Amino acid sequence: MIKVGNNPHSLPFFKSLKVQKLRDSFAQNKERNFVNGLYGSSKSFFVKELFRDNKRIFLWILNDKETAAYHFNDLENFMDKNECYFFPSSYKKNNAFINTDSQNKFLRTEIIKNLSLKSKPKIIVTYPEAIFEKVLIKKEIKNRKFKISIGQKIKLENLNERLFEYDFNKEDFVSQPGDFSIRGGIVDIFSYSNQLPFRIEFFGDEIESIRTFEIDSQMSNKTFKSIEILADLENKNSIQSRESLMDFLNPETLILIENSLYVQDELRNFYKLLKEKTYSDEIEKENLNNLFYNGKNFNLDLNKFSTIEFKKEINTPALFQTIPQPAFNKKFDLLIKYLIKFHEKEYSIRIFCSSKNQINRFNEIFEKIESDVSPILIEKSIYKGFINHQDKEVCFSDHEIFERYHKFNIRTGFSIKKRVRLNELNQLEKGDYVTHIDHGIGIFGGLQKIVVNGKKQEAVKLSYGERDTLYVSIHLIHKICKYNGKDGTKPKIFKLGSNAWKKIKLKAKKRVKELAFNLIETYAKRKLKKGFQYGPDSSIQHELEASFIYEDTPDQNKSTLDIKNDMESLQPMDRLICGDVGFGKTEIAIRAAFKAIDNGKQVAVLVPTTVLAFQHFKTFSNRLNNFPVTIDYLNRFRSNKEKNIIKSELKNGKIDLIIGTHQLVNKSIDFKNLGLLIVDEEQKFGVNVKEKIRSLKENIDVLTLTATPIPRTLQYSLMSARDLSIITTPPQNRFPIESNIVLFKEEIITKAINFEIQRGGQVFFIHNRIENIQEVSALISRLVPNAEIAIAHGKVQGKKLEKTMLDFINGKFDVLISTTIVESGLDVPNANTIFINNAQNFGLSDLHQMRGRVGRSNKKAFCYFICAPFSSITKEARKRIEAIEQHTELGSGFYIAMKDLEIRGAGDLLGAEQSGFINDIGFETYQKILKEAVEDLKSKEFKDLFDKDLDAKNIVNNFQIDTDLEILFPDSYITNIKERLKLYKKLSEIKVENELKEFKENLKDRFGKIPQESIDLLKTVELKWIAISVGFEKIILKNDKLICQFISDKEHNYYSSGNFQKTLKTILQNKKMCEVKEKKNKDGDILIVVFKGVNSVDKAINNLKVF
């Protein structure tokens, strides 16, 4: 019987008498006590049990941040949140005391403040770098905080002054602790006392309300009667008022330490490093003693406290008898034997699982065996499993049993935007190029007030050359977008009113429509064909998927399900899987391939390069090692004899899965029963190969993989023409890559390369100048004489270059010095350190893709951006480097580099000519045109195929409102011009009622009571929706008249729909209210409906409601 339990009574050490005796003895003395015989997470459970019923603070000092974080996670999983805290260093990088991290500072401030009060007992987990920094003395903390309450009277200028005194920074909008902003009578303050910022609303000089709000949505949530504003206690301005953590702590504190001599040596080394100015030129030598704890007296300081050290004294017996969890190498029969053995010895058995999926997996394993073994499955993860012989306990971790990766997780301390949003990347600055869909590319000149019929309105100013200016009403803001071209290409600006833009747009439209037609036609033909129908998943398929060492992401799950649905249907599959570097596309391909083989079919994996063929061969072979699958590969390095054997075995069905380059599509290759073709990076193949792939595709299932991201709007357009699965979530248990910005210093390079080689790894060193790459190689040979070094660049002869790459993959070299040819495609799981020389010269997407070469295994990866001093590089280059350094999580670069990568991706996916159009008209405009072309084809040429997809909301593509009413966000309401523009843009994109309601609430929350002209602006969105549903594409609300213009395209299927007939009938029934007219313009007669006596948005809405 399998038990599942999270009850604390089911946890280890609950009844350990030895722990009870230790607890009693520590309460009576201040001696150094030694505890030994504890391994892995048994230490965490020991500390947890020791803390039980305790009335004092515990400080647990581990040897490094990683180990500290893992043990902290153990405690956090099995204790109340307010009982354990993590005390980090306030700096971003280990051993580099420059660049503080606001999240770390927040966590430190929270703990220092709590310790300065008579706070409840708690366990604080830390490590040497964190205690190396001195903290603010207790009496100074009182001077760094103040209270604010509802009903309190305070002048805004006085609050502003006080916040400056406390070193808060005034910003337009707060984003991190230490920020504040003032907008009219609303003040936002991000105090160091709370995980969310506060919003304080004034009525005159009196505080009317206090609430917290989310940074991302800007929406308020919880209200307060009184709050405390706490300044940064880690601020280095108060240099003279600091002391070591050891002096700051209450004498009653119990200190637990891994190794006191190691910690003392570390503290001395840090101090020595700073003294020699190895890492920092920012800290003056005379301030070192005031800011940092030199550790000379660390052991003497420890004697002031009761101390437990986790090490064995000489000639003393082990206090506990725990041993590490054995390695089972995924051999479950061995695991079962172990568990049966311990069960017979009456040991209690617990398996700690990271998720419900893992619990289900164990249930399946234990159901298959006939045994009395009944482990307790606990849905909580632990750092490392152990066996406790003394108390007869077995505590295993699931990630060690399955050899899955286990990552620590430290809470950030406060809410923060997890990624650079696309709308932030697309924010307009004065001088930016902007595309207007009707008038072409101009230069953005900001927002400007204009007067229409004596009423004030707001418009976007666009300049076309020196003389031409266009003012675009905020109601037509959807017609403009930031110009994004390939690789920073400058666009051509045409004179306003010239035919040049019209010609370019017409040509682009024509070609785009042809492209869309071909895509949809191919898609439609495939849907009519019959293919092989695969059966449902077998037990061996489940076994393969369960053996994946990572936790599946939701996107991976969905993509796998999409593929299985395709394979189990009657139509042949043609699916594109799109996802960033390292997002698990290969695993999805392996599962699809295995399903095909399990159903008696052969699989071909087509790749663009020889190196990639070999890499995939290794990956597929390792993954399918324990399953009955025959795999081989074909590339130009195979001898003729080997090639002939492979061809013969493919023909007679002895090979299940073949991986190869373009040779796979040659006529000489004959398969016995090919069922699935997997194409990796199809865009990298030549035209002839693509044609051969196309002819192969007709009767078999096809799965295409690409690492180049496709923009979301393009995805929706293409979904009508191709089955598409997008993976945007990175694997959860991958380690983030530790990124460091460094100067070119020999000691840093030497230390990092030696560290990687000593742990059995390999190193990439990117140097993008072929002319002096040999000098760099000579330098690294001198610094690391024992390292085997190889050089790779574009001028090396093809076969030699491939051999060098393959030798590096096979571990023959320790360091590969190369140009950016490793930017994408090269997968070396054993290479986990990369240097990028002169990083300031690369674009964001290049940096992101090069960094993606490392961090592809269970080892922690390091990336060093070697830069010239910041003072000598451009502001843009500095921003790029800082952005990529901060976004260390796998996948965050997907957002940072999105624009550049998307444009490349669109060009790769759609072809060279389309790539040219993207440059001519801008990426966003291109996407709009493609979307319109697809919608048009769906409503006309392919109406029968897509009839069910047609929606009344899609019948109008470019809706317009023209009015002389004063409808805008007044300057006095939203003072920040960029924010006004952002909100106008956001309002134009709102599609549903709930979004509009949320937008309105957000406005009220952030800026106060909404003025009438802004209320009317919000109502124009409702007016637009009603008009579109009727079939109007333009509304003119001027001179007390409402003029509604029908769709100008006479061929539009709207005119043959019941919707149009219904509208005409309604007009005839309401002749007194409105009349139908024909209006002449350059495109011919247009049908319009005129309502008189309409002078407000409300009246316009009421009139249209008759339809």
C-alpha positions, 0 to 999 in steps of 0.5 A: 500500500503506497501512502502519500503524506505531508504530515509533519509527524511523517518527517524524519527525526521527529522522536529522536531523543539524541536531538532532545538531549542536544537541545537541552545541553545547548540551552545551558552553555556557550561552548563549541559543540561538534555534531557529525555523521549527518549527510545531505538533507539530514542536516536540514531535518536536524536543524529543524528539529533542534529549533522546535520549541526553541526561544532563540535565533539560529544563524546557520552559516554554510560554506557557499551560496548554493549549499545555503540555498538548498538547505534553506529550501529544505527548511522552507518546505517543512517549516512556517514561512516566518520561521526561516529566512535567507540572508544573502550578500547584497551583491549580484555576483559571488566574490565580486563586491561591485553592483548591488542587487536590489532583491538581495538588499531587500532580503538583507534589510528585512532580516536586519530590521527584524533582528533589531527588534525583539522578534520571534525565534527564527532560523537565518541561513547564510554563507561567507560573502553575506556575513563579510558585509557589515550591517547598520548598527541598531540605534541607526535603524530607528532613524531610517524609518517613519510611519504613515497613517490614514487621516494624517496631514502632511504636505506633498512637498514635505513628504517628497523632501523626506523621501529624498533625505532617506535616499529614495529615488524619484521615478516616473513609475516605481519598479524596485525598493527605494523608488517613489513617484508623485502623480497629482494627489497620488504617491507611490512608494516602494518601501524596504518594509514590504514585498509590494509598493504602497499607493498613498492617495491624498485629499488636499494635505490629508491621507485618504487611503493607503494600499499596495499594488502589483508592479506589472498590472499597476492594480491595487490589492490590499488596503492599510490603516497605517504603514511603515516606510523603511529606507535601504539599511544597506545604503553605503552612505552610512559608512561610519555607523556599521558593525559586523553581523557577529557584533549585531546579533543578540548574544543568545543566538545559536550559531550553526556552522559547517566549517569555522576554519573554512569560513574564516579563510574565506573572509580573509580572502575576500578582504585581501581581494578587495584590498588589492583592488582585484575586483573593485575600484569603487571602494576606497581603501580607507572605507574597507574596514567600515564596510567589510568584516576582515574575519581575523577574529572570526573564531574569537567572535564565535566563542561569544555564542553557543555554537554547533559545528558540523564536523568530527573531532579527532578521536570521538565517535560519530554522533549520528549514523546517516549515510548518503542516498546510494546511486541507482543509475536509473536501475529501478530493480536495484532501488526495489531491492534496497527498499525491500532490504530496509523494509525487512529490517523495519526501517521507515521509508520516505520518498520526497517528490517534487511534484504530483507527476513524480508521485504518480510515477512511483505509484506505477513502479510500485504497482508492478512489483509484488512486495509489502514495501509501502513507502510514504510519498511526500510531495516536497523536494529535498536537497539530498537523500540519506539513510539514518541507521540510528533511527531506522529511517530511509529518506530518498529524493526523487531527483537523485533516483531518476537522475533529474536536475534539482534547482534551488529557489530563493524568493526574490523578496519583492514583486518584479517584472520577470522579463522585458515586455515587448511593448517596452521594446516597442516604446516610441522615442522622439526621432524613431522611425514610424510606419503609417499604413497609409502614408509610409515611413516617417519620423516620430515627433511626440504627442501634440495638441491640435484644434479641430472645430474649436475643440482641443485634441491630441495627435501624434506628430510625424515628419516626412522629410524637412517640410512635410508633417502629418498629425495622426489623431489618437483615434487612428493610433492603430495605423502607426507602429514603430519601424523595425527592420533587419539588423538596424537597417535605416528605411527610406522616407518618401515625400508625403502624398507621393505614389512611391509608398503606394507602389511598394505597399501594393507590390508587397500586398500582391506578393504576400497574398501569393505567399499566403495563397500557396501556404493555405493551398498546401495546407488544404491539400494535405487536409484532404489526403489520407495518411497512416493512422498511429495507435494510442500510446503504449506502455513503453511510450509512457516509460520513455516519456517518464524517463526524461530528466527534466520536468516537462513544461506546459508548452512541451506537454501541449506540443507533444499532445498536438503531435500525437493528435496529428499522428493518431488522425487520418490526415498526414502531419505537417507541424512546425515546432518553434522554440528558443535555444534549449527549450526541449524541441529535441525531446519532443522530436524523440517522443514523436520518433519513438511513437512512429518506431513503436508503430512499425515505421522508420524515421528520418531526421534531416539536419543542415550540417555534418556536425549537427548530424553527429550531435543528434546521433549522440543525443538520440542514441543516449536518450533511447539507449535503454529501448529497442531502437536501432539508430545510425547516421549518414554524413560525408565522414562515413566511408563508402563501405559504411554508407552502402551498409546503411543504405542496405539496412534502411531498405530491409528495415534493420535501421529504425531511425536514421539521422543525416544531412541532405544525402538522406533525400537522394534517390539512392536512399530507399526506405522499407517503411518510412513513416516520419520525417523530422526536419531541423532548421529547414530554412538552412537548406538550399532550394534543391533540398527544399524541393526534395523535402516537399516531394517527400512530404506528400505521403508521410508525417512531417515534423519541422523544428526551428529555434528562431522565434516567430512573432505571435501575430505572425503565428496567428496568421500562419495557423490558418496555413500551417499547424504550429506549436510554440514553446515559450517556457524554459525547462524549470529545473535548468540552472540559470547561467551565471553571467559576469561582465569583466575586463580582460584580466589574465587572472580571471580567465586563468581561474575560470578555465582551470575551474571548468577543466578541473570539474571535467568540463570544456570552454568556449572562447569567442573572439570574432577577429580572425586576424589576431585569433592566433595571438589569443590562442597563444595567450591562453596556452601561456595562461593554461599550459595543460589545456588542449586548445583548438581554433575554429573560424570561417577561413578554416577549410570545410572538412578541417573545420568540421573535424575540429568541431567534432573533436571538441564535441567528443572531448578531445579539446578543453578550449575552443577558440572561435569566431561566432560560427558557434552562435547557433546549432552547436550543442556541447553539454560538457562545455559550461563556460563561455568567454565572449571577447569584446562583448560590447561589439555584439547585438543582443540576439547574438549575445543571447544565442552565444550564451545559449551554447552553455548551460545545457546540462546539470552543471552550473554554467558561466558566461563572461562578457569581456568588455572594454571599460564602461567609460570607453563604450557607447551608452547603447552597448552598455545597456545591451550588456547590462540587459543580457547580464541581468536576464540570466534565466534561460528563456529571458533572452527570448524576450530581450532579443525578440525583435531582432530574432523575430525579424530574422525568423520571419525572413527565414520562414517566409523567404528572401523576397519577403525579408526584403518587404519587411525592410521596405515597410517595417516588420509590424506593417508587414505582419498587418498586411499578411494577417489581412491577406490571410483573412481575405483568402479565408473569406473568399478563395478558401471560404468552404475550408474556413467558413466556421472560422469567420467571425463578425469581429474580423469583417473590418480590418482598419476601423476609423473614427474621426471626430471634433469632440474633445476626447483625450487624456488631459495633461493635468491627468497624465503628465508623462507624455510617454505614458499617455502614448502607451495608454492610447496605444493600449486602448486601441488594442482592447478587444473585449469588455473585461479588458476595457473594465480593467483598463478603466479601473487601472486608470482610476487606481493610478491617476485618480478620478477620471475626467469627462474627456477621458470617460468619453475616450473610453466610450469610443471603444464601445462605439467602435465595437458596435460599429464593426459588428454592424459592418461599418469601417469608418465613423465621422462624429462632427458638426452634430452629425454621425456618419457611418460608412459601410465596408468599401470593398464591394466584393467583400462577403459581408454584402452577401451575408445575412448581417448586411440584409438585417442592417438594411432592414433596420435602416428602412424601419428607422427612416425618421432617425437615419437615412442611407446615401451614396458618397462618391470618392476616388475608389467609387461610390461608398454607402453611408448612413447619416444620423442628425443631432448627434453631439456626444459619444453617448448619443452615437452609441444609443443610435447604433444600438438600434442595429 
